[in-house]
Amino acid sequence: MSSTRTPLLLILTACLALAGLFYYLYASSSKERFDWRDSWPKKAYKETDPEPYGTQIAHRLLSDYFPKKKLTDITRKISADLPRDSTQHLNYIFVGEGMFLDSLDTEQLLGFVQAGNTAFISSKSVPFDLMFHVYYEQCGEDDWDEYKTFSDTLAKLSLPQPDGKSIQTTAHYARQNLPAGYQWHHIPVRYFCAALSHRPIGHLNDSLINFAMFTYGKGRFLLHTNPVVFSNYSLLRPETHAYVEGLLAWLPEGDLYWDGLSRVPEMVARRANANRRGGPSRTLDEEHPLTYILQQPALAWGWYILMGLTGLWFLFRAKRRQRVIPILKKNENSSYEFISTIANLHFREKNYDGLCQQSMKLFLAQIRERYNLVAVVNPVTNLPRTDDEYFRRLAAVSEVPEVAVRDIFNQYAASVQYETNEEMMVNLHLAMEGFFKKAK
């Protein structure tokens, strides 16, 4: 009976294993291998992202674009990492959906370009605070507004080169390698006129401006409206790769600064522009005092912890408050009063022997504390046990002549051996006082 059960058990186990294998293969094949989102999350257009709409390839291309020139990533802020007054034909590069600059960053970037450098900004929205200065001289009454858009799966790109040649190509947008609709951005033609030095360079579908130059001071801003061409997906297409190199040909040869910190979602950038323009908004102004703190993860967590601890402190303080601790009077040292009282008592009783003995005890105690020399008093004779070595050491450390030291002990020995009078007591006190005045 057991022999017939064994084959059935093996067959059942094999069936379960095959079912699990088929399920794993099905789940693996149905799972997307890549993240095809070109809008926010944070890694969209990120320089370290290998996904289709990251900019890892563009970042690597720029790192070796100019021989003997370096690419620097801005890791703190524009106001901290971007040189302001350099005239070495440096380049600032930004690629992303939207761009957010605080007042310090805006001032730093304007100073950077005004000194003779170039800022290349490829985004779907550009900050109004920046364009207020760049487009300060207007064409007629046309104030700066957001880029315009149209939807399509592809767009025809045309780009003249500084050497007079022209690049013609078609840019595609896709999801999972399938064509999909995309909002192509362009700059309205009304912002350009013969009276100003600002001029269009590249076009979409032959007539819509998607690449333009705005001079500022000794430098220039190069504004590009379709950052999707800098994505990994686009740069893997040979025709788009040639177009991107054509865009970079407008940069002067020099060091490059890549800004990945100012990248924000397009809606955030447009909302910030609406606030600057005075349009309706339900959000707080981005320039509130906590802007910088909340932008830095470490400082933001520190702020939240501080607020939490403050709330806990108020909570427990409201539940339990300790009564005010009364002020206690300072303790007074009455030792001197006690000594004075005892001395007066001995003096009135004419107990000169007792005063001499107390004086010698205090003298020996101070010698012990100050010079670490010990002379024990014999309880039978009331005389300190001293020798020639003790006197020599005491005279040496105190720098008092040995004769004066011996005189103190001789006077005390006389007060012990003979009946002590007031004069002997006074002379002993004066000898001890004279010792401490001369001692070092």
Buried (B, 14 or more C-beta within 10 A) or exposed (E): EEEEEEEEEEEEEEEEEEEEEEEEEEEEEEEEEBBBEBEBEEBBBBBEBEBBBBBBBBBEBBBEBBEEBEBBBBEEBBBEBBBBEBEEBBBBBBBBBBBBBBEEBBBBBBBBBBBBBBBBBBBBBBBBBBBEBBBEEBBEEEEBBBBBEEEBBBBBBBBBBEEEEEBEBEBBBBBEEEEEEBBBBBBBEEBBBEEBEBEBBBBBBEEBBBBBBBBBBEBBBBBBBBBBBBBBBBBEBEBBBEBBBBBBBBBBEBBBBBBBBBBBBBBBBBBBBBBBEEEEEEEEEBEEEEBEEEBEEEEBEEBEEEEEEEEEEEEEEEEEEEEEEEEEEEEEEEEEEEEEEEBEEBBEEEBBBBBBBBBBEEBBEBBEEEBEBEBEBEEEEBBBEBEEEBBEBBBEBBEBEBEBBBBBBEBBBBBBEEEBEEEBBEBBBEBBEBBEEEBE
